[in-house]
Amino acid sequence: MNTRLLIVVLVSIFFLIVDHKSSRLDTVRSGLSFFSYPVQKLVSFPSVIKDTLVSIKSYSALKKENALLKEKQVIDRVRLLKFAALENENIRLKGLLGNSFELGEQILSAELLSVNLVPYEHVVVINKGSKFGVHAKQPAIDANGIVGQVLRSMPLNSEVMLITDPNHALPVQVNRNGLRTIAVGSGKLDRLKLPFLPNNADILPGDLLVTSGLGGVFPQGYPVAVVDNFIMQPDKPFANIYATPKAKLDRIRELLVVWSDSTPVPLAFPDEVEAKGTKNDKKENE
C-alpha cells in the first residue's frame, strides 16, 4: 500500500515538473477537463441552488415591499386630497370668523345639507334649526355678503331662500350715494335685477349695493351685489339694471345665521337647557 502511494506521489511530482517545464501535457489537460467539467458543475450545484433561492426570496420580498409602497402611495395621495379640502374649508371658516367679528351682531355658524336649485326656487337646507334658536326671516350671510334669509325653521334644520330666488326681494342702497331701491332674484345664481329705477337714476356699473336696513329683516350695511349692467329703455319708465351677488352662492359650504338684537340665543337643545336649570334650582334649594 505504501509502495503504491509512493509510486503515485512520484508520478504526480513528475507530471507537475513536466507541466511546469513544457507544454506537452496541454493536450492531456484539455482532454481531462472535458470529463472533469460535469464533476465541477455537480460540486458547485448546491451553491447555485442556494444563490437562486436567495434571489427568489429577495425578489419576493422586493415585490411585496413594492406592493406595500404602492398601497401607501395611494393612501398618501388620498390623504393629501383630504388635507387640501380641509385647508380650503379652514380658509372659508376663517373668512366667516373674521366677518363675524366685524358684524357686531350675534351669529351662528351652519353647514349646508342639501341644495334645491330648480328654475323657480333657490332654496338650501342648513343643519341648524329652531332648537338652536333659528327662526324665519333671519338673515344668512357668508364671508362675502348676503346669502338669503331663513324661509322656515324645523327643529334640527332650516330652509334658507337665496337672494337669487325669483320670489325674493331685498331692500338695498347704492353705497356710493345712498340711492335706495329693491333687488329682486332673477332665478340665476349670478344675477340680481333692479327693476324699479328710472333711466336717469344715478347708478353706474361697479357700484356696490348694500342692505338699506328697511323692511326689518336685514340690518343696514351688509354687502349684497355689484352693479354690472345698466341698459336704458327710453320707451319705458324703468331701466334694465343687473347686479352680481357678492356671496359665492354656487359654492358655499358654510354660512352664518345672524341675530340683529342683543338677546343671547342658547346654542344648546332646550331640553338640555331645562335640565341644567333644574339642577341649578336644586343646588340653590339645598
C-alpha positions as CSV (number, residue, x, y, z in Angstrom):
1,M,0.0,0.0,0.0
2,N,2.8,2.4,0.9
3,T,4.7,1.4,-2.2
4,R,1.6,2.2,-4.4
5,L,1.2,5.5,-2.7
6,L,4.9,6.3,-3.2
7,I,4.6,5.5,-6.8
8,V,1.6,7.7,-7.3
9,V,3.3,10.6,-5.5
10,L,6.4,10.3,-7.6
11,V,4.4,10.1,-10.8
12,S,2.4,13.2,-9.7
13,I,5.6,15.1,-9.0
14,F,6.9,14.0,-12.4
15,F,3.9,15.3,-14.2
16,L,4.0,18.5,-12.2
17,I,7.6,19.1,-13.2
18,V,6.9,18.3,-16.9
19,D,3.8,20.5,-16.9
20,H,5.8,23.3,-15.4
21,K,8.8,23.0,-17.8
22,S,7.0,22.3,-21.0
23,S,3.6,22.4,-22.7
24,R,3.5,18.7,-23.7
25,L,0.7,17.9,-21.3
26,D,-1.7,20.7,-22.5
27,T,-3.5,18.2,-24.8
28,V,-3.9,15.8,-22.0
29,R,-5.2,18.5,-19.7
30,S,-7.7,19.6,-22.2
31,G,-9.0,16.1,-22.6
32,L,-9.2,15.6,-18.9
33,S,-11.0,18.9,-18.4
34,F,-13.8,17.6,-20.7
35,F,-14.5,14.8,-18.2
36,S,-13.9,16.9,-15.1
37,Y,-16.3,19.8,-16.1
38,P,-19.5,17.9,-15.2
39,V,-18.0,17.0,-11.8
40,Q,-17.2,20.6,-11.2
41,K,-20.7,21.7,-12.1
42,L,-22.1,19.0,-9.9
43,V,-20.0,20.1,-7.0
44,S,-21.0,23.7,-7.4
45,F,-24.7,22.9,-7.9
46,P,-25.7,23.3,-4.2
47,S,-24.1,26.8,-4.2
48,V,-26.0,27.7,-7.3
49,I,-29.3,26.4,-5.8
50,K,-28.6,28.4,-2.7
51,D,-27.9,31.6,-4.6
52,T,-31.1,31.0,-6.7
53,L,-33.2,30.6,-3.6
54,V,-31.8,33.7,-2.1
55,S,-32.5,35.6,-5.3
56,I,-36.1,34.3,-5.4
57,K,-36.6,35.2,-1.8
58,S,-35.1,38.7,-2.4
59,Y,-37.4,39.1,-5.4
60,S,-40.4,38.1,-3.4
61,A,-39.5,40.5,-0.6
62,L,-38.9,43.3,-3.1
63,K,-42.2,42.6,-4.9
64,K,-44.1,42.6,-1.5
65,E,-42.3,45.8,-0.5
66,N,-43.2,47.4,-3.8
67,A,-46.9,46.5,-3.4
68,L,-46.9,47.9,0.1
69,L,-45.2,51.1,-1.1
70,K,-47.7,51.5,-3.9
71,E,-50.6,51.0,-1.5
72,K,-49.0,53.6,0.9
73,Q,-48.6,56.0,-2.0
74,V,-52.3,55.7,-2.9
75,I,-53.3,56.2,0.8
76,D,-50.9,59.3,1.0
77,R,-52.5,60.7,-2.2
78,V,-55.9,60.3,-0.8
79,R,-54.8,62.0,2.5
80,L,-53.3,64.8,0.5
81,L,-56.6,65.3,-1.3
82,K,-58.4,65.4,2.1
83,F,-55.8,67.8,3.5
84,A,-56.3,70.1,0.5
85,A,-60.1,70.0,1.1
86,L,-59.6,70.7,4.9
87,E,-57.2,73.5,4.0
88,N,-59.9,75.1,1.8
89,E,-62.5,74.6,4.5
90,N,-60.3,76.2,7.1
91,I,-59.8,79.2,4.8
92,R,-63.6,79.5,4.4
93,L,-64.2,79.2,8.1
94,K,-61.5,81.8,8.9
95,G,-63.2,84.1,6.5
96,L,-66.6,83.6,8.2
97,L,-65.0,84.0,11.6
98,G,-63.3,87.2,10.6
99,N,-66.5,88.5,9.1
100,S,-68.4,87.7,12.3
101,F,-66.2,89.9,14.4
102,E,-66.8,92.8,12.0
103,L,-70.6,92.4,12.1
104,G,-71.3,93.1,15.8
105,E,-74.4,91.0,15.8
106,Q,-74.8,87.6,17.3
107,I,-74.2,84.9,14.8
108,L,-74.4,81.1,14.4
109,S,-72.4,79.0,12.0
110,A,-74.2,76.4,9.9
111,E,-73.4,74.0,7.1
112,L,-75.4,73.1,4.0
113,L,-77.2,69.8,4.0
114,S,-78.8,70.0,0.6
115,V,-79.5,72.4,-2.3
116,N,-82.7,72.9,-4.3
117,L,-82.0,75.0,-7.4
118,V,-85.0,74.3,-9.6
119,P,-85.7,77.1,-12.1
120,Y,-88.3,78.9,-9.9
121,E,-87.0,78.1,-6.4
122,H,-83.5,78.7,-5.0
123,V,-83.6,77.1,-1.5
124,V,-80.8,75.4,0.5
125,V,-81.2,73.4,3.7
126,I,-78.8,74.0,6.7
127,N,-78.0,71.9,9.7
128,K,-79.3,74.3,12.3
129,G,-83.0,74.7,13.3
130,S,-85.4,76.0,16.0
131,K,-83.6,74.1,18.7
132,F,-80.7,76.4,18.1
133,G,-82.8,79.5,18.1
134,V,-83.1,79.8,14.4
135,H,-86.4,81.3,13.2
136,A,-88.0,82.5,9.9
137,K,-86.8,85.8,8.3
138,Q,-83.3,85.7,9.8
139,P,-80.5,86.9,7.5
140,A,-78.0,84.4,6.3
141,I,-74.6,85.6,5.1
142,D,-71.2,84.2,4.1
143,A,-67.7,85.8,4.2
144,N,-68.5,88.0,1.2
145,G,-72.1,89.2,1.6
146,I,-75.8,88.4,1.9
147,V,-76.8,84.8,1.0
148,G,-80.5,85.0,1.8
149,Q,-83.0,84.6,4.6
150,V,-84.5,81.8,6.6
151,L,-87.7,80.7,4.9
152,R,-88.8,78.2,7.5
153,S,-87.3,76.6,10.6
154,M,-87.6,73.0,11.7
155,P,-86.3,71.5,15.0
156,L,-83.0,70.3,13.5
157,N,-82.6,72.1,10.2
158,S,-83.9,75.1,8.3
159,E,-84.6,76.2,4.8
160,V,-82.8,79.3,3.5
161,M,-84.2,81.2,0.5
162,L,-81.3,82.6,-1.6
163,I,-81.4,86.2,-2.7
164,T,-81.5,85.0,-6.4
165,D,-84.8,83.2,-5.8
166,P,-87.4,84.8,-8.1
167,N,-89.7,85.3,-5.1
168,H,-87.1,87.1,-3.0
169,A,-86.9,90.9,-2.8
170,L,-84.2,92.8,-0.8
171,P,-84.2,96.5,0.1
172,V,-80.8,97.8,-0.9
173,Q,-79.0,101.1,-1.5
174,V,-76.1,102.3,-3.6
175,N,-73.1,102.5,-1.3
176,R,-71.7,105.5,-3.3
177,N,-74.6,107.9,-3.0
178,G,-77.3,106.2,-0.8
179,L,-79.8,105.7,-3.6
180,R,-82.4,103.2,-2.4
181,T,-84.1,100.5,-4.5
182,I,-85.2,96.9,-4.4
183,A,-83.0,93.9,-5.6
184,V,-85.1,91.1,-6.9
185,G,-84.0,87.5,-7.6
186,S,-83.6,86.6,-11.3
187,G,-83.6,82.8,-11.0
188,K,-79.9,82.7,-11.8
189,L,-77.2,82.3,-9.2
190,D,-75.0,85.0,-10.6
191,R,-77.7,87.7,-11.2
192,L,-80.0,90.1,-9.4
193,K,-82.4,92.5,-11.0
194,L,-83.1,96.1,-10.0
195,P,-86.4,96.7,-11.8
196,F,-87.6,99.9,-10.1
197,L,-85.0,102.5,-11.1
198,P,-85.7,105.1,-13.8
199,N,-83.5,105.7,-16.9
200,N,-81.9,108.7,-15.3
201,A,-81.0,107.0,-12.0
202,D,-77.6,107.9,-10.5
203,I,-76.2,104.3,-10.6
204,L,-73.2,103.0,-12.5
205,P,-71.6,99.7,-13.3
206,G,-69.3,98.8,-10.5
207,D,-71.4,100.4,-7.8
208,L,-71.7,98.4,-4.6
209,L,-75.1,97.6,-3.3
210,V,-75.6,97.2,0.4
211,T,-78.6,96.4,2.6
212,S,-80.5,99.6,3.4
213,G,-82.0,98.3,6.7
214,L,-85.6,98.9,5.6
215,G,-88.1,96.1,5.9
216,G,-86.9,94.9,9.3
217,V,-85.1,91.7,8.1
218,F,-81.6,92.7,7.0
219,P,-79.5,95.1,9.2
220,Q,-78.0,98.0,7.4
221,G,-74.7,97.9,5.6
222,Y,-74.3,94.3,4.6
223,P,-72.7,93.9,1.1
224,V,-75.3,92.5,-1.4
225,A,-74.1,92.8,-5.0
226,V,-72.1,94.8,-7.5
227,V,-73.9,96.5,-10.5
228,D,-72.6,95.1,-13.8
229,N,-75.1,96.1,-16.4
230,F,-77.2,99.3,-17.0
231,I,-79.4,99.3,-20.1
232,M,-81.5,102.4,-20.6
233,Q,-85.0,102.0,-22.1
234,P,-86.2,105.4,-23.4
235,D,-89.7,104.0,-24.3
236,K,-90.2,102.6,-20.8
237,P,-90.3,104.1,-17.3
238,F,-87.6,101.9,-15.9
239,A,-84.1,100.8,-17.0
240,N,-82.8,97.3,-17.1
241,I,-80.2,97.0,-14.4
242,Y,-78.5,93.8,-13.3
243,A,-76.0,93.1,-10.5
244,T,-73.8,90.2,-9.5
245,P,-74.2,88.9,-5.9
246,K,-71.1,89.3,-3.6
247,A,-71.8,86.0,-1.9
248,K,-70.5,82.9,-3.7
249,L,-73.9,81.3,-4.0
250,D,-72.7,78.5,-6.3
251,R,-70.0,77.2,-3.9
252,I,-70.9,78.0,-0.3
253,R,-70.5,75.2,2.2
254,E,-70.9,77.2,5.4
255,L,-72.8,80.3,6.2
256,L,-73.8,82.4,9.2
257,V,-77.2,83.0,10.6
258,V,-77.5,86.4,12.1
259,W,-79.5,87.9,15.1
260,S,-79.7,91.6,14.9
261,D,-80.8,92.1,18.6
262,S,-78.6,91.6,21.6
263,T,-80.7,89.0,23.3
264,P,-78.5,85.9,23.9
265,V,-79.6,82.8,22.0
266,P,-78.9,79.4,23.6
267,L,-76.8,77.3,21.3
268,A,-77.9,74.0,23.1
269,F,-81.1,72.0,22.8
270,P,-84.0,73.3,25.0
271,D,-84.2,70.1,27.0
272,E,-80.5,70.4,27.9
273,V,-81.1,74.0,29.0
274,E,-84.1,72.9,31.1
275,A,-82.1,70.1,32.7
276,K,-79.3,72.5,33.6
277,G,-81.8,74.9,35.0
278,T,-83.4,72.2,37.2
279,K,-80.0,71.2,38.5
280,N,-79.2,74.8,39.4
281,D,-82.5,75.2,41.2
282,K,-81.9,72.0,43.2
283,K,-78.5,73.3,44.3
284,E,-79.9,76.7,45.3
285,N,-82.7,75.0,47.4
286,E,-80.1,72.8,49.1
